[in-house]
Amino acid sequence: MTSKPTEQIAAERDESGDEGSTEQALTPGRVLDHGRYRLLSQVGVDDRCNVQLWRAKDGVLGRDVALTVLVGDRSDAEAASNARRTLERAMHASTFNHIGVARVLDVVTQSSSDPNGVLGIVIAEWTHGTDLLDLVAEGPLPPGTAARLLQPLAAAVEAAHHAGLVLGADHPQRIRVTPDGEIRMAFPGPMAQATSSDDVRGLGSALYLLLTGRWALGPAPEGLPAAPTGPDGNLVAPRTLRPTVPLELSTVAVRALGNPDSTGTTGGVRTGAAVLRVLEQHATFETTSTVGQSGQSTESNEVWRREDPKPDQEKRKKLMISVGVLAVATLLVVGWIAASLIGMFTENNANHGSGQIIGESGNHPGGQQPPPVQPPAAATPVKITGGVSFNTSGDADAPARIPNLYDGNPGTWWSTFNYRQQLGPGGISNGTGAVLTLERAAVLREVVINSQSAGTKVEIRQVNGTPSMDGKLLGSAVLNAGDTPIQIQADSPSQQILVVITQLVPNNGEFASQINEVTVSGSVA
């Protein structure tokens, strides 16, 4: 397309009295809302509702923010009405806190100081990372990784709908994936006519995109292939395009979009909870990447793998041989120890053969031999194999991130939501944390918690049946930055423990805490 000369643009402005198009006005370096927000870079555009998505700098608080800028003709009554409805919805969502959604910080209606054509702005926390288009630029993701990534957004959709809110999670550039590998709604501000069903369709389309690299909800954004349809006009299932995609994931993607599945069933998936259940069944929790102080990734992440894993028969054969050798060596060691013990007792009896008979009443009046004193078994690491969220209020904090507590990587973490008041009696919750399941029952000796939230108070409680704050207190501590060992006073084996936070730390005027890793040691029962 041939660009117009500068003189011609100026002449057209003078004739129309317009200050210029929004595209000309919204450029990096421009400031909005009386100079508070300086535009840094445009990261997307939602042509369905005349919205531009920008990264900007908040000049008052000195932090980056995400701007959802509503543009249009101010004289167009319908456009102005739609913009007001979107801003009202965003304002209602400002009280909603969830790890899967960037928090709305402010809402700005049209201002005389802003360029002509700006109808309003939704300001939200900035989400570092990349959008879904960049994520699949080199191809679709492994199905297990796609399911894991999408869990926080599905949980956020379900929580928002319970709160009577609509997120507008139905555009790939409004959704971003964080450096630690979690997808979240980064640019809140649903369209005026959006419904909760649109959010569920957005989940289906996001899953379809991660599994196939194609967009299935409405016109595909520029540079993104559209999902194919069959001769009958129905959407082609992800499993048809990629046979490695599990049937359940493929089915929930097309049915969330309201399309018939491979069996011809047309009943749609209508809730975020239904999508979340399938994602949880198929998610794989690979080691995630961490971002160092330099801002560079310090470890590869399964997120960035583009090929499906394939079994290596040669490695499997070598592994079986190694396991066999290890088993034989273990038997030999056990046999040697047993022989040594028998020899020791035989020699002991021989040395005391002159009238001193082990175990007889001649040595101990009353004919009773005291039982031998058994030294306590040495404490060894006990593997954590599972975990679920716990909260006394019933609302789980970041359930999708619980596996980060025991994935062996301190660079990943589980964190609470941001609370407006401290935990405790009279607050929204008395405690939040996780119930962790051990590989086998053990008498616990020590729990080590790695965290960067110094000042957080944590309790370790025994779980007998239903976890609660009434479970026996095994140990407690105020966390340091880094590793905090907690000595455990246990007299019976446990296979589950409750790790519960009872006091959060201040966080930007609110309260929140994070735990990076939990390790357990004890003597196996």
Salt bridges, closest charged atoms under 4 A:
GLU12 OE1 - LYS4 NZ 3.11
ASP46 OD2 - ARG48 NH2 2.75
ASP46 OD1 - HIS171 NE2 3.91
ASP46 OD2 - ARG174 NE 3.02
ASP58 OD1 - ARG36 NE 2.90
ASP64 OD2 - ARG55 NH2 2.71
ASP64 OD1 - LYS57 NZ 2.95
GLU125 OE2 - ARG103 NE 3.55
GLU125 OE1 - ARG184 NH2 3.83
GLU158 OE2 - HIS162 NE2 2.84
ASP170 OD1 - ARG48 NH2 3.14
ASP180 OD2 - ARG401 NH2 2.57
GLU182 OE2 - ARG401 NE 2.92
ASP198 OD1 - ARG201 NH2 2.49
ASP199 OD2 - HIS161 NE2 2.93
GLU248 OE1 - HIS282 NE2 3.48
ASP261 OD2 - ARG255 NH1 3.83
GLU286 OE1 - ARG148 NE 3.51
GLU302 OE1 - ARG305 NH1 2.59
ASP308 OD1 - ARG242 NH2 2.58
GLU459 OE1 - ARG461 NE 2.86
ASP491 OD1 - LYS472 NZ 3.50
GLU510 OE1 - ARG103 NH1 3.88
GLU510 OE2 - ARG420 NH1 3.47
